Amino acid sequence: MSTISTQLRNFKEPTKDQLTHVFFSIPEAPPVPPKDTEKQGSGDIEKMEINAILSFGAQEVEDSYAGKLHLLPPYLAFSSLDRKSVRFTLPLSTVRRVERLNARAGVYALSLSTWHGMKIIVQLTSLRPTADLFCGLLREALKAELQRGQMKAVKGFVKTCYSEGLVSLSGVSDNEREDGSLITETKEGCPPPETEFHGGLGLRFKFPGDPKKLREASKIKLWTTYLKNHGRNLTLLRYPQCTRLVQVGLPNRLRGEMWETLSGSLYLRFSNPGVYDQLLLHIQGTNSTSFEDIEKDLHRSLPEYAGYQSDEGISALRRVLQAYSHRNPEVGYCQAMNILAAAILIYMSEEQTFWLLEVLCDRLLPGYYSPTMHGTLLDQRVFESLVTRCLPMISDHFQAVDVQLSVASLPWFLSLYINSMPMVFAFRIVDCFFCMGPKVLFQVGKAILKINGEKLLQIQDDGGFLNLMREYFASLGDSAHPESADPRARAITRFQELLLISFREFAVISDETILSERRKYRNEIVNSIESFSKRSAVRNLKTLGRFTKEQAGFIYDALYKAMCDVPPPPTVAPSPSLLATNDGNQERAETRIGIPTFQVFLSEILTWARNEKIVINGFQERIDLEVAEHELIDRLFYFWDTSCKGSLSFQDLVSGLDGVMLNDLMENIEWFFNLHDKNKDGYLTKDEVLTLSESFLFIFRHEIGDAYLGAVSKFMTNAFEYGDSLLPQHTNSKTGATGPRDIGHNQPYLNLATFRMVVLADEVLESFFETDLSASFRLEPVPDLELPPASSGFLGDLWSNIATQDNRKMFNRLSDELGKTIGKHQVIYRPTIGRFTKLEEPTARESLISSPSKTTSGSSLDTVVVSSSSSTLDTSSIHDNGPSSASVFSPMPHFKAVNAAFMERTPFAIDDAGDDDDDSDLDMVHGEDDDQVMDEVDAFLEAHDSGLTEADKEVAKDLLNAEPVK
C-alpha cells in the first residue's frame, strides 16, 4: 500500500497579510463562536495600518519609537521601523478605554488603557482623514468584540497565567521551591495540590538543572519588574529589554507562559476555550495508525527525566500527541514530535502544550513534521547553502571527505537542539527561538560549526563528525577560556560563547534571508521528494503483473498528474474493526481515488477517454484536451474496484491495466465481454448487448468514415440474429409458426463463445481487439509538472496573476468568438484509433458465420496510419523523467539520520535537578547576583534606533502629560 500526497504542489507563497500575521504571532483566521450573525462582525471589519509614534505613558524611562500601527481585527499590533526594537500584539478585548488627547495643534494622539492598567500613547502621524478613518475602524472593531463577549472572558483567562500572581502583592507562593517547583507533603503516587495557574510536570518532578547555578531568584526579580511595567500575558509589550532578558534565559516557573506568549499560542488558547477537553472526549475509544506510532515512542521521550518514568507523565504526553494528530490528520504524527511535546510538557500544561504544538507545526516550522518532512529537508538545504557561503573551508572539506552535514544538523533542527545538548542549555535556545523566530536555529548551527572549525577540518567521516559534536555539547558548561588570567574571561562558559557568536557574528541571517533561500531551493526539494515517493510507491506494489518498473512509474506519473488536477478525498485509515488482517499485520492507510480523478487519470493514458480538439480560429491554432464522460468509463472504474470500496488504489490501477494492455486477441475479447457482464454469470442480457454496442459507438465516435459505424451496425445485427438462434425453439399454438422463445431483457442471452464468433465475423472489430484496443492505452513519460512560481518582485507577481489558467481559458473563448464572427473558426476532432483515414468503407471479408456473398478485396485493408500534422503533439521529444533520473539532493541520508538520532538521547549530568539544601559556593548576596545577571544582559545590548528626531522626542514627552479631549 502507498500514500500519495500532492500537498507540496499546492504550496503558495505567503501574501503580505499572511506575513504580517506571522510577524505579530496572530492566528490566521481567529475562530468565531457560533452565535448570531450580527455578533460575528469582527472578522468582517477592514484591516488597516497607519504610521504612528509609540510612547509608554506610565514610565518616562522608555524612549518613544516610530513605527506602524496595525488594526488586524480582533487584534491591534505595533512594530517599530526596524521591526525589532519594539513590538506588541493586543487582543482588542484587553483594551479598556480609548481617548483622544488634547495635544499641540496638528498632533493626533490616542491614549489606550489596557486590562492591566497600562497607558499606551499612540501619535498618529498620517494625514487627518487617514487618522479619522483608522479611529472609525478601531471603534467598530471594539464594538464587535464587546458584542462577542470576549471582554468578559479576559478576567477568567488571565487567572490561569502565573505572571498574574507573580506581580501581585502576594508574589511567589510559599509552597514553591527556589526553582519554581511545588513543595508537596503528599506521598509518592498522589497528585500534587491543585494550583490556579497552569504549569507543567516540573511543578511536581522539579525542573532540569540547579536553580542556584541558573540564578533563578535573580531572573524572577528582573522579570517581575519588567512585567509590572510592560504588561504581561495578553498585554505584553516587547521592548528591547525583553529580548535581552530572554537571551539571558527565562526562569523555570515563567518559561511556559512566556513561550506561549512569545509564540502566539496564547491567543489560540484564549480564542478556543474548552476545545482541548472536547478533543479528549472525542478520541476516547478510537484508534488510528498515528495512535499506534505514538505508543511506540512514548517511552523513548526524554526517558532520563523523572516525569517520564511515571504513568502521570506518559499519560499526559499520550493525550497531547493523540489530540493533535486527531485534530490535524494531514500531519498526524512524526517521530520527532514526541521529543518536542515531552520537553514542552515540563513547563506547560497539556492544553498549553497542545496549542503550542499547533503553532510550531503550522506556522513556525511548516512542513517539519509532515509525512514527507519537506520543511526539514528544505531547511537542511538552506543551511548547507549558508554554510557554503559563510564557512567555505568547512563546506569544501566536508565535500572532499564525503561527510553529510545533515547527519548532525537535521536532528538539531527537528528537536530544536533538545535531543542533542543538555536540556538546561537547549531550553535557552528554545527561549530565543520563540522570541526571535526560526532564524535562531540557523544562527546557532553556524556558530557551532565556526567554534569547532579547526577540529572539523580534521575529521574524515560521519562518525568522527558525530563524536566531535557529542563531545562539544557535553562540555557546554565548561569555561571557554580556562587558561585566561582574567577571572571574568574564565567565568564565560562555552554556551555563553556560543550565544554571543550566534547573535553577533551571524546576526546578518535574517528572516528575509531564510525566506529567500527557501524560495531558491523549494523546487529542487519538491522534485527530489516526489522522485523518492514515486520509487517507494512502485517498490511497495504487491505485484507488477506483466509491467516493468519503468512502466509502473509511467502509471504513477499519470495518476499523480490526475491527483494534482482533481484532488482525491483525504487519505483515512481503515476502520478499527478492519485493522487486523489474517496475517496479524495492521492495514495501513493508502491513497484511493474516486471517479472524477479516475476520469482525468484515464484521459492521460487512454486515447478514447479524452477528446482532442484541434481549434483554428484565425488568431491561433491550439490543441484542447477534454476529459470524456461516458457510462463505459464509470463501468471500467467499478470493474477494476475488485475490493468493492468505491475507490481505486495505485495497485488497483496497475492490476487493472495489466488485465487489458498486454492481452492477445482472444483475451481482449473476453475482457471486453466481462466488462459488460454485470452479474458475472457468463451471459450478456439483451440490455447489456445494447450497452456494449453503445460502448463501441463511444470508442469509435471520432473515427473518419463509416467503417466503424458499419461494423457496429453489423455487430448488432449478427448478435441478435445468432443470439436468437441459440434460444430454445417455441411453436406458436395459434399460428403454428416456429421461432425462438421470448425472454425478458434481463435474462441470459449471449454467451462468450457466441460473442467471440460475432466479433471475429467482422474485419474491423477483429483488428480492434487484436491490436487497437491495447494500443489505445499508451504509457508515455509525463512532462514535468510546473511548480507554483516563487515570488520574483512586483513584475513577477503581476505576471503570475495575469497568466493564470482561468485567464488563458478566457482568452481562448474570446479568440474563438472572434473567429466565429469572421468565419474562420474550425474544430477538428483527432481520431482515437486512427486506423482509417479515407472516407470509403473497406470491403468486408468472408463471414465466419454465414455463407460468403462477396469476395474480399485484398487491398481494401491496406490502411494508412494518421500522420502527425503541424499541430500534433510530439511525445518523442519529451524526456524520460522516470525513476532513473535521480535528483542531486537525495532525502535518504536525512531519513537515516532522523532514525539514528531519535533512537536514544545522551543523558547529561548537568540536567539533574539541584538540591535546595546544598550549600553551594554560588550562593551569593542577591544584590551581587542581580548585578551579574544584568552584566550578562548588557552583553547582548545593541543600539536600537528609535527613528525619531529630537523634536519628535520632545513632542512625545509632552503627550505623557496631555489631558483627554473633553
N, C-alpha and C positions, 0 to 999 in steps of 0.2 A: 504494500500500500504506500501511497505517496501523497503528500500535501503540497499543492502547487499554489503559490501566492503571487499575485500581481501587484501587491501593495507598493513595491518600490517604484513601479511605473506611475503610480498615482501621486507621486510627490510633486508639490508645487512650492515655489519659492515663497517665503513668508512675505505678506504685504506689510506696508508701513504701519498699519493699525496693529497687526499681529506682533510686529517687533516692539511696538510701544507697550503692548500688554506684557510681553516677556520682560522688558526692561523694568517695568514697575511691579513685576510679580503679581499681575492681576489675572484671574481666571478669564479665559477667552469668552465664554458665554455664561455669565452668572445665572444659576437656576432661579426660576421664579416660582413661588408657592402656587399651587392650583387654587387660586381664588378668583373672584370676579374679574372680568376682563378690564374693567376700568381701574382696577388696582394693580394691573400688571403693566404700568406705563413707563417705568424707569428705563427699561431696555430700549424703548422707542424714542427716548429723548436724544436729540442730536449731540454728537461729540464735538468738542471744540478745544483748541489750545490758544493761549494768549501770552504775550510777553509780560513778565512780571518781575518784581523785586521782593524777595522774602526777607522779613525781619522777625526776630523772635521777641515777642512783646514783653515777656516776664523777666528776661535777663538781658542785661546790657553787655555781658561778656562775649556774646556771639556777634560775629560780623554779619552784615547783610549781603545777600547773594542775588545776582541777576540770573534769570533763567526763564523757563517756560512753565506756565500753569496749565494743566490738562484737566478737562472735565470729561471723565470716562464713566458715565453712569453705570452702576451706583458708586463710583469712586471719584475722588479728587486727588490729583497727583501733581508733584512739582519736582523739577530737576534743574540743577544749576547749569550754566552754559558749558562747563567742562564735563558734565554728566557723571561726575564722581565725587564732587565736594559735598553737596547737599542733595538729599532726595527724601521724599516721603510719599506714602500712599495711604490715604484716609478713606475708609468707608463713609459715605455721606451720612449714615445712621449714627456716626460718632460726632457729628458736627451739631453743637447745641445752639449756637447763635451766630448769625452773620450780620455785621453792622458796617455801614459806610462811614468812614472817618471824615471829620471836618478838618481838612488839611489845607496846605497852601493852594493858591489858585493854580489850576492846571494839573493838580495831583489827584488821581482817582485811586483811593485806597480802601481796602476792606479789612475788617477785623474778624477773625474766625475764632470762636471759642469751642474747644473740644470737650469730649466727655471727661477727660482727666484734668480739666481746669486750665489747660494751656491757652495762651493767647497768641495767635499767629497773625501777623500783619502782612498783607499782600498788596503791593502797589502795582496796579495795572498800568503798564507803560504804553499800551497801544492807543489808537485814536478813540475818542469818546464814543462814537457809535459802536465800535467793536467792543469796548468795555461794557456798554449798556446791554448789548446782545449776550455777552458772556454772563452777566449777572442775571439776566432773564432766564437763561437756560439753567443756571445754578439754582434759581428759585424753584423752577419746575421740577428739577431732579430731587430737591429736598422734600417737596410736597409729595412726590411719588414714594419716597422712602417712608415718609410718615404714614401714608395710606397703606403701605405693605405691612406695617407693624414691625419693621426691622429695628426701629429705635428702641422699642420696648425689649427687644431680645438682647441688647447690649449688656444690660445690667447682669443678667444671669450668665452670660457667656464669659465676661471678664472675671467672674469668680473662680473659673477653672484655671486661671493663669497665676502662676507662682509670683510673678512680679507684683501683683496687687498686694499680697501680704508682705512682700519684701520692702516696699516703700511705705507701708502703713506704719502707724505708731507702734504696733506690736513687734514689727521687724521679724527676724528669723524665729521660727518656733523653737521652744525649749527642748523638744524631743528630737532635734536634729543633731547629727554629729558634725564635725568640722568639715567633712567632705560633702555634706548635704544629705546623706542617707539618714533614715529614720532610726531612732533608738526604740526598740521594742523589747518588752519583757516576756513576750509570748514564747511558748515552746516551739521547737522545730516542727515544721509541718503546718503550723497555724498561720492564717493570713495576717498581714500587718493591719494595724488600726486604720480605719477609713480616713482619708485625707480629702479636703475640699479641692485641693489643687491637683491637676493632672501630673503624673510622674511615671517613671519607668521602673524597670526591675532594680535599678541601682538604689532605690529607696530602701529596699529590703536586703539585697545581696551586696551592697556597697558598690561604689564606683571604682573603676580601674585607677591605679596609681596611689601615691602617698600624698594626702592633702597638704601636708606641710611643705614638701618639695614643690608641689604645684602651686603653693601660695594661694589657696582657696579663699582664706579670710580677706586678704587684701583685694583680690579680684571682686569679691562680693561687695566690699565697700565702694570701690570705684564704680561698679555697675549700679549700685543703689543710688549714688549721687547722680549718675547720668540719667537714669530712668525717672528720677524725680523731676529733673529739669527739662527733659526732652521727650516726655511721653513714654508709653510702654504698650506692649502687645498691639492692639488695633490702632493706636495713635502714635506709634514710634516715629520720631524724626531722626533721620540718619545724617548726622553731621560728621565732619572729618574725624572727630574723636571716636565715633562709633566704630569706624573701620579699624582704627588703630587698636582699640580695646579688643576687637575680635581677633586681630592678628596676634595679640599677646596671649589670647586663649580665654574661652568662656568658662565661668565657674560651673562645676558639675550640676548643681541644682537648677541653674538658669539655662543650661545648654539646650535642653529640649524645646523650651518655649522660644528661645532666640532662633533656633533652627527653623521652626515653622513660621516665625515672623519674618525672617530674612528671605525665606524661600517663597513665601506667599501661600503656603498650605494652610496658614491660619485663616485666611479668607474663605477657603473651601470648607473648612470645618465650621466656620461661622454661618455660611450660607446653606449648609446641609445638615442641620441638627437631626440626630437620630438615624441617619442613613446607614451608618456602620452597623448599628444594632439590628436594623431591619435586614441587612445583608446576612448577618449571622443566623437570624431566624430562617431566612430563605434557604440557606445552604445546608441546614441540618438534614441529615439522612440522604444527601445527594452524593454523587461520585462523578469523577471525571479523570481523564488521563493526567491533567495538571495536579489534581489532588494526590494521585499515586506518586508522581515525581516529587512532590513536596514531602511526602512521608519518607522518601529515601534520603533526603538531605537534612531532615530536622536535626538529627544527632551529629551532623558534621558542621553545625553552625556555631562557631566560636565555642567549641567544647571546653576550652580551658576556663571560661567564665563560670562562676559558681551558679549563676541564674539558669544556665542551660544544662546543669547537672541535676535539675529538679523538674518535676512534672509541670510546675507552675510556669516556668519559662518556656518549655517546649510547647505547652498548650497555647500560650499567648502567641508564640511565633506561628504555630499552625493556623490559628484563627485569622491572623492578619494576612498571611500568604494566600489562604483559601478565599478570603473575602475579595482580595484584589484580583486574583485570577478569575473569579466568577464575574466580577464587575467589568473586567477588560478581557474578554475571551480571545480577542485577536492577539493580545500579548501573552496571556496565560501566565506561564511560569518559566523563568530562565534560571539556570543553575546558580548564577551569582546573586540572585535576589535574596536568598536565604542569609548570605553574609551581611548584606546591607540592612535587611529588616532586623536581624539579630542585634546588630550594633546600635541601630536607632532605638530599639526597644529598651536598651539600658537606660536611656534618658527620657523617653517619651511613653505615653500611654498607648494602648492598642489603637484607639481612634486617631490619635495624633500621628502614629506611625503609618496608618492606612492612608491618610490624606497626603503625608509627605512622600510616600511611595508613588502616589498618583502624580505629584508634581515632578518627581525625579524621572519617572519613566516617560512621561508625556511631554514635558517642557524642558527640563534641564539637560537630560541625557536622552533625547529622542532616538529610538532605534537601537539603544544599547541592549535592551533585554527582550527584543522581538525574536521570533523563531529564527530569522536569518542573521540576527546580530549585525545588521548592516550599519547601524550607527557606530558601533565599536570598531568595525573594520575600517570605516571611513575615517574616523579619528586617528586610528593607527597609521593610516596612510598620510594623514595630515601631519602627525607627529614625526614620522620619518622624513617628510619634506622639510619641516622646521629644523630638525637635527642636521640634515644635509646643508641647510642654508647657514645655520649659526655655528655648528660644530663640524666642519667639513672633515677634519682629520679623523675624528671618531667614525664618521659615516664611511669614509674611504677604507678605514681599517676593517670595519665590520663586513664590507663587501669583499674585501680581499680574502678574509678568513672564513667567509660564508657564515657569519653569525647573524641570526634573526633578532633584530631589535625587539620585535613584538613578543618574543618568548618571555621577556620580563615585563615589558611595558603594558601589554594587554591586561594582565591581572591588576596592575596598578590602577588603570582607568576603570575597569569593571567593578572593582571593590572600593574605589576611592582611597586606595592605599591601606585600607583597613586590614586586608589579608596579607600584607607584605611587611609592615613595620609595626612596632609596639603600639598598642591601642592609644596610649596616652599621647603619642605624637601624631598618630593617624587622625585622631579626633581634632587636633589643632588644624590639620589640613582641611578636614571636613568643615570646620568653622569658617575658614576662609573661602571654601568652595561655595557655601550657601550665601556668603556675604558678597563675593566678588564674581561668582559665576564660573562656568566650565573652563575658562582660560587658566584657572589656578592649576588644573591637572597638567596642562602643557608646561606651565612655568616651573612647577616643582619637578616634573620629569626631566626637563632640560638641565635644571640646576643639579640634579643627582648625577647626570652624565658628566657635567662640567667638573664637579668636585672630584669625581673618580676618574678623570680623564687620563692621567698618566698610567694608572693601573689597567684601564680599559684597553689601552694601546698594546698591552702585553698579553691579553687573553687570546686563545686560539680556537675556542669552540664555545657552543652554547652552554655547556656545563660549567666552564670557567666563568662565564658571564653571570650565571645564576648564583654561583658560590660567592663571587665578589659582591653582588648586591645583597646577599643574605648577611654577609659579614658586616657590610656597611650599615644596614638597618639595625643590626644588633648593637652597634656602637654609637647610635644617635645621642645617647645620654652622656657620652664621654666628652671631655674637653676638646675643642677644636684646635687649641694651641697649648698643649700641655707643657711645652718647653719654654714658653714665654716667661720673661721676668716680671711682666705686668700682671698683677693679680686680677685686674678687670678683664684682660685678654684671656687668662686661664679660665675665668668663670663662663666664658662663652662656650656653649655646647655645640656639638656638631649639628643638632637640629636647628638651633638659632642661626647658625651659619647657613644652613640650607634655606631657611625662610628669607634671610637677608639677600642672598644671591637670587632667589626666585623672584622677589618683588622689586629688586633694584636693577639688576643686570638684565633681567628678562621682562621688564615692565613694558617693553615695546610690543609684546604679544598681547594684542587687544581682542575684544570680541569681534571687531570688524575683520581682523586678520584671520581668525578662526573661520568666520562665515565665508570669507573669500576663498580660503583654501578648500573648504568643503565643496563649494561650487566647482572648483577646478577639478577635483578628483571624484566627484559623485558618479559620473557616468562610467568611469573605469571600475569602480567598486560594484556598481549595479550589474554591469556586464559580467564581471567575474563571479558574482553570486548566482546570477541566472545560469551561467555555464555550469557551475558546480551543482546547482539544483537539478539541472537537466540530466547530468550524468548520474546523479543519485536516483532520480525517478526511473531512468532506464534500468539502472542496476537493481532496483527494488522490484521490478516486474517479476511476477511469479513465473511467467512464461512469455517468450518472444514469439512463439509459434514458428512460422517459417520466415519471419523477418530477421534481418541483421540488426545489429545495434545502431548502425547508421540510419537505417530506415525507421526504426523506432524513434530515433532522435528527430527525424522529419515529422513524424506524427506528433511528437511533443511540441515542436515548434508551431505547428498549425493549431494545436489545442491552446497553447499559451497566447497566441495572437487572438484567437476567438475569445478567450477569457479577458483579454485586455479590452476588446470591443464591447462584449456583453458579459459583465462580471457574473459569475455564478453565485448562488446563495452562500452565506458564510459556512465555513467548514465546522461541523459539530461532531462531537464524539458519539459513538453508538449509545443507545440507552443502557442503563445499568444492567437490565435483565439480559442483555445480549452481549455483555462484555466478555464473558467466559466462552472460549471455544473448546472444541473437542480435545485439542492437544494441550489444553491448560494455559495457553498464551492469551494475552489480553488483546482484543481487537483495537487497533489504533484509529484515530480519526484520519479521513482521507478526503481529498477534493473530489466532488462529484458535480457534474454539470446537468442543467435542465435542457428542455427542448430549445429555448431561444439561443443559448450558447451552442448547442449541438448544431443548429441550422447554420450558424456562422462557421463553425468548425468544418462542417461537411462542404460548405461552399469553397473552402480553401483547397480541398483535395479532390473534389468530385465535380466534373465539368457540368453535368446536368442538374446540379444542386445550386447553380447560380445562373444569372442572366448577364451575359457580357454584351454590352451595347456599345457600338461604335457610333458616336454622335458627331455629326458635321453640321455646323450652323453658320458657316461663312466667316466666323471670327476665330474659331478654334476647332481642332479635331482631337477628341479625347475618347478614352475607354472608361465607361461606367460599369462597375460591378455591383449587382444587386443580389441579395440573398433570396433564393426562390423559396416559396412556401407551397407545400402540397401535402396531401394525405400520405403520399408514398414516403416522404421524409420522416413524418411522425411515426409511420409504421416501422421504418427502419430503426428509429430510436428505441421503440419498445421491443423490437426483435433482438436487439443487442443487450437489452436490460434483462439479462438472464437471472439476476438476483431479485427481480421484481421490486426494486426500491424506488422506481420512478425517476432515477437519475443514473448517469453513467460515470464510471471512473476511468482513469487512464488505461488501466488493464482491460476494462470492457471495450474500449475503443480499439486497442491493439488486437484483441481476440476477435472482435467483430470484423475488422478489416482483413485479418488473416483468413477469415472464412469466405472471402469473396475475391480478393485481389490476386491470389495465386492459384486459382482454380482452372481446370480444363473445361472443355465444352460441357460434358455431362454434369460435372459438379456445379457449374454455373446455372444450368437449367434446374437442377434440384434445389439449389439455393434460392432461386427466384420463386420457385413453387412453394417452398417452405415459408418464404417471407409473406406470402398471401394466404397461407393455410392458417387461419386464425386459431382453430381449436386443436391443431396438430393431430388430426385423425388420419392423415394421408389422402384426404379428398378435398377438392375445391367445390364449394357450392356454386349455384348459378350466379348469386350476387358476387361471390369472390372472383368468378371468371370475369364479370363485368368490371370489377375493381382492378383486376390485373390488366385488362385492356386499357383502362384509363391510365394506369401507370405507364404502359407503353407509350400512349399518346403524350404524356407529360415528358418522358425522356426524349422523345423524338420531336418536341414541339418546335424547335428552331432549325430542323434539317431542311436542306434545299430539295425541291422537287416533291413528287408524290410517292417515292419508292417506299418510305417508311409508313406513310399513311395507308398505302395499298397493302402492305404487309400486315398491318394491324387489322385491317378490314378482313383480309383473307384468314387471319388467325381466328377472328371471332366466328366467321362462317364455319370453318373446319372444326373449331372447338365445340360448338353447339351441335354440329352435324354428327360428329363421332362421339360426343358425349351422349346424345340420344340413342345412338346405335348400341351403346353398352348397357342401356337400361333394360330391364325385363319387358318383354313384349306383352301387349294387352289388346284383346279383341273387344271392340265395342259391340255390345249385345243388340243395340238398336240398328246400327248401320252395317255391322259385320266387318268394319274396317279394322286392320291390324296396325298397331303403332306402339311407340314407347309409352310406358305408364307415366301419367302426370305426377310430378313430385313437387314439393314445396321449394321455395327459393333458398331455404337454409338447410336443405338435405344434401348429403354427399352426392356429388355429380360427376366430377372429373378427377381421375387418379393421376399419379405421377407418370406412369407409363404412357397413358394417352396424351398427357400434356407434352411429354418429350416427343412423341410421334408427330403431334401437330406442329411443334416448333421446327423440327427437322424437315418438315414438308416445305418450308419457305427458306429460300436462299438468304434473304435479308436478315431474318431473325436468327438463322443459324450462325451467320457471320457475327451478329451482335453478341450472342452468347459465347462464341468461340474466342473472340479477341476484343471486341469493342467494349463489352461490359467491364472487364478487368482493366482495360486500358483507360477507361474514363476515370478511374481512381489514380491520381497522379501524386506521388510523393516526391516533392521537389524542395530544395532549400528555400526557406522563407527569408526574405530580406530582413536585415536588422531593423527592429522597431525603433522609431525615433523616441528618444527620451525627452521629457519636458526641458525646454531650453533654460539654461542658467541666466540669471539676471545680468544684462550687459549694458547697463546705463539707460538713460532716458530713451534714446533712439531704439535700442534693442527691445525694451519693454513695449514701446509704441508699436513696433513692427510685429511682435508676438501677439499683441492684442488685435492687430488688423488681420494678419494672415492666419486666422483660425479656420477650423474645418467648416463651421457654420457659414462664415463669410465666403469661403470658396464655393459652397453649395449655392449660396445666394447669387454669386457672380455667374455661376453656370446656368442657373434658372433665368437670369436676366439676359444672358447671351442667347439662350435658346428662344426666348420670346422675341428678341430682335431678329433672330434667324428665321423664325416663322413669319415675321412681318415682311421680310424682304424675300421670302420664298426660297431660302437656302437651307432650311432645317431638314436634316435627314438622319434617320436612326436605322442602323443595320445590326441585326442580332447575329452574333457569331454562332455557328452550329456547335452543338455539344459533342456530336460524334464526328462529323466532318468527313465521312467516307465518300459520299456522293456530292459532286459539285455541279452536275448538269441537271437541267430541268426534266430530262427524259427519264422515264421509268425503266429500269432494267427488266429484261425478259426473264420470267421465272423458269427455273429448271423443272425437270420431270418430278412430279409429285411422288412422295414416298407412300402416299395413302391411296390415291385414285389412279386410274389409268392415264397414261400420258396423252394430252390433247395437243401439245405444241412441242416443237423441238427447242432445245436450249441453244441459245446463241453463245458461242464460245467467247465472243468479245464483249458481251453485254456487261460483264462484271469487271472489266479492266478499268478500275476506278482510279481516280486521282485524289490524293490527299490534299486538303486545302493548304495552299501556300501562304506563308506569312506575308501580310501586306505591310505597308509602312506604319500602320497603327497597331500591329500585332505586338504583344509583349514578348520580348526575347528573354526567356528564363535561362538560357545557357550563359548569359553574361553575369548572372548572379553568382557570387562566390559562395562556396560552401562554408557556412559558419557553424558546422556541427560540432560534436564533442571533441573532434581532433584539434580544433583551433583553440588551444588553451590560452587564457589571459595571462599577462605578465604577473599580475597580482593574484596570488592564489590564497584562498581563505583557509586551506587545510592546516598550515602551521599554526594559525591563530586558534582554531578549534582544539588542536592538540595541546596548545599552551594553556587554554582555559581548563581542560580536563586535568592537566597536571597540576595547575596552580591551586585549584579548589578542592583537591583531594585531602589536603591537610594544611594546617596553618602552624607556623613556627611559634611556640609559646615564648614570651619574653618575661623575664623576672620583674621588669620594671612596672608591668601592668598589675602586679599583685596589690590588692588593697592595703593601704598603710594602716598601722595600728595606732589608734588615737593615744594610747598610753605610752607610746615610745617617745622618750625624751631625745629628740634629735638635736644635733648641733645647729640645725637650720631654724630652730625655734627662736625667732628674733623679737625684738620690740616691734609692735605693729607700725609705729611711725617709720622706722628704718625699712621695714619690709615694704611699706607703701612706696617709699622713695625708690626702692629698687625696681618695683613694678613700673613706676612712672618713667624711670630711666629706660626701661625696655620699650615702653610705649613711645617715648620720644625718639627711639632708634628708628622707628618706622615713619616718623613725621616727615611730611613733604610739604612743599609750598603749595597752597591752594589759592588760586587767583579768584577773587570774588567777582571780577568782571565789572567793578564799579569805580568810578572816579571819586575824588574827594568830595566833590559837590553832591554826587549821588548819595554818598555815605552820610553827609550832613542832613539831607532830606529824610533818609531812613531813620536817623536818630530822632528827628523832630516828630516823626509819626508815632514813636513809642509813647509820647505823652499827649497825643492828639485825642480830642473828645469825639464821640459819635455824633453824627448829624441828627439834629432834633427833628 
